[in-house]
Amino acid sequence: MLDQSKYEENKLVSLLAEDSEYAFQLLYDRHRNRIYKTATRFLKSPILAQEVVQDVFLKLWFSRKNLKADQPIEAWLHTVAKNNIINRLKKISNEWKAMNELPFIKESQTNSTSNTVQDIEYTTILNEAIDNLPEQQKKAFILSRIENLTYIQIGERLQLSPLTVKTHISRALLHIRQELAAKGILISLSILVIIL
């Protein structure tokens, strides 16, 4: 039974190297949950864990011609996922260090009404920035951040490759950050990814 399973995986890797989207989908379905659970355990964030899954399978697709059919795909996926998680943890650690170095400003006599007004202003500015996105970026961004769809699901809906979807979302985040900065709201791109 184990040999049969290994044979099937090897066959799928061979088909994947020949650009089989069906083989890719089968490998995705077989391995995504394990990668997602591992990423969630370390990153403590379902959103970041889903991004790890997407990154791992994007890398699988773009590395498909270089994979060796006789080597276990599970080990390859595990290594890629582990490296992705470690890089994200380093990035998060660096962001926390940077935030801890920021001077803390005491707000004098701040009341909840002024906080509410400020929140409404930020939301309005953010919504305007999203509305100003080019159409495809806007669609991809909304499907990702509002409907919580994966790059693959967004690609299917918009008839785009997952890599194109990722590019649209990255550009959308950069555009939003620039619009916020123009209005005096400075947020790092990596923090923007987490809060949106």
C-alpha positions in Angstrom: 0.0 0.0 0.0 2.8 2.4 0.9 4.6 1.5 -2.4 1.4 2.2 -4.3 1.1 5.6 -2.6 4.7 6.4 -3.4 4.2 5.3 -7.0 1.1 7.6 -7.3 3.0 10.6 -5.9 5.9 10.0 -8.3 3.5 9.8 -11.2 1.9 13.0 -10.1 5.2 14.8 -9.9 6.0 13.5 -13.4 2.7 14.8 -14.7 3.2 18.1 -12.9 6.6 18.5 -14.8 4.5 18.2 -18.0 2.3 21.1 -16.8 -0.6 19.0 -15.6 -2.9 21.3 -13.6 -4.9 18.2 -12.6 -1.7 16.7 -11.0 -1.1 20.1 -9.3 -4.6 20.1 -7.9 -4.3 16.6 -6.5 -1.0 17.4 -4.8 -2.5 20.6 -3.4 -5.5 18.7 -2.0 -3.3 16.0 -0.5 -0.8 18.2 1.2 -2.3 21.6 1.9 -3.9 20.7 5.3 -0.7 19.5 6.8 1.2 22.6 5.7 -1.7 24.8 6.9 -1.7 23.1 10.4 2.0 23.4 10.8 2.1 27.1 9.7 -0.8 27.9 12.1 0.9 26.2 15.0 4.0 28.4 14.6 2.6 31.6 13.2 -0.6 31.7 15.3 -2.5 33.3 12.4 -4.9 31.5 10.0 -4.4 34.3 7.5 -0.6 34.0 7.6 -0.8 30.2 7.5 -3.0 30.4 4.4 -0.4 32.7 2.8 2.3 30.1 3.6 0.2 27.4 1.8 -0.2 29.7 -1.2 3.5 30.5 -1.3 4.5 26.9 -1.0 2.2 25.8 -3.9 3.2 28.7 -6.0 6.8 27.6 -5.6 5.8 24.1 -6.4 4.2 25.2 -9.7 7.2 27.3 -10.7 9.7 24.6 -9.7 7.8 21.8 -11.4 10.3 21.3 -14.2 13.2 20.9 -11.8 11.5 18.3 -9.5 12.8 14.8 -9.5 10.0 12.2 -9.7 11.9 9.6 -7.6 12.3 12.0 -4.6 9.4 12.3 -2.1 7.4 15.4 -2.8 6.2 15.6 0.8 9.8 16.2 2.0 10.2 18.9 -0.6 7.0 20.6 0.4 7.9 20.3 4.1 11.3 22.0 3.5 9.8 24.9 1.5 7.1 25.4 4.1 9.6 25.3 7.0 11.8 27.9 5.3 8.8 30.1 4.5 7.6 29.9 8.1 11.1 30.7 9.5 11.4 33.8 7.2 8.0 35.0 8.3 8.8 34.6 12.0 12.1 36.5 11.5 10.1 39.3 9.7 7.5 39.4 12.5 10.3 39.5 15.1 12.0 42.4 13.3 8.7 44.3 13.2 8.1 43.8 16.9 11.6 45.1 17.6 11.0 48.2 15.5 7.7 48.8 17.1 9.2 48.5 20.6 11.8 51.1 19.7 9.1 53.7 18.7 8.7 56.4 21.4 5.4 56.1 23.3 3.4 59.3 23.1 1.1 60.1 26.0 -2.3 61.2 24.9 -3.6 63.9 27.1 -7.3 63.6 28.0 -8.2 61.5 25.0 -11.9 60.5 25.1 -13.7 57.8 23.3 -15.6 60.2 21.0 -12.3 61.5 19.5 -11.1 58.0 19.0 -14.3 57.0 17.2 -14.1 60.1 14.9 -10.4 59.2 14.1 -11.4 55.6 13.4 -14.1 56.8 11.0 -11.6 59.1 9.3 -9.1 56.3 8.8 -11.7 53.9 7.5 -12.9 56.6 5.0 -9.4 57.2 3.8 -8.7 53.5 3.5 -11.9 52.9 1.5 -11.0 55.8 -0.8 -7.6 54.3 -1.4 -9.2 50.9 -2.2 -11.7 52.6 -4.6 -8.8 54.3 -6.4 -7.1 51.0 -7.3 -7.0 49.8 -10.9 -10.0 47.5 -11.6 -8.2 44.1 -11.5 -6.1 45.0 -8.4 -9.3 46.2 -6.7 -11.2 42.9 -7.5 -8.2 40.7 -6.4 -7.7 42.8 -3.2 -11.4 42.6 -2.2 -11.6 38.9 -2.9 -8.5 38.3 -0.8 -9.1 40.7 2.1 -12.9 40.9 2.3 -13.9 37.4 1.1 -10.7 35.7 2.4 -10.2 33.7 -0.8 -6.8 32.1 -1.6 -4.8 33.2 -4.6 -5.8 30.0 -6.4 -9.5 30.6 -5.8 -9.2 34.3 -6.8 -7.3 33.2 -10.0 -10.2 30.8 -10.8 -12.8 33.5 -10.4 -10.9 36.2 -12.3 -9.4 33.7 -14.8 -5.8 34.7 -13.8 -2.8 32.7 -12.7 -2.1 32.6 -8.9 1.1 34.5 -9.5 -0.7 37.3 -11.3 -3.2 37.5 -8.4 -0.3 37.7 -5.9 1.2 40.5 -8.0 -2.1 42.4 -8.2 -2.5 42.2 -4.4 1.1 43.2 -3.7 0.7 46.3 -6.0 -2.7 47.1 -4.4 -1.1 47.1 -0.9 1.8 49.3 -2.1 -0.7 51.7 -3.8 -2.9 51.8 -0.6 0.3 52.5 1.5 1.3 55.4 -0.8 -2.2 56.9 -0.6 -2.2 56.7 3.2 1.3 58.2 3.3 0.1 61.1 1.1 -2.5 61.8 3.8 0.0 61.6 6.7 -0.7 58.0 7.7 2.6 56.1 7.7 2.3 52.3 7.9 5.0 49.8 6.9 4.0 47.6 4.1 4.4 44.4 6.1 2.2 45.7 8.9 -0.4 46.8 6.3 -0.5 43.2 5.0 -1.3 42.0 8.6 -3.9 44.5 9.5 -5.9 44.6 6.3 
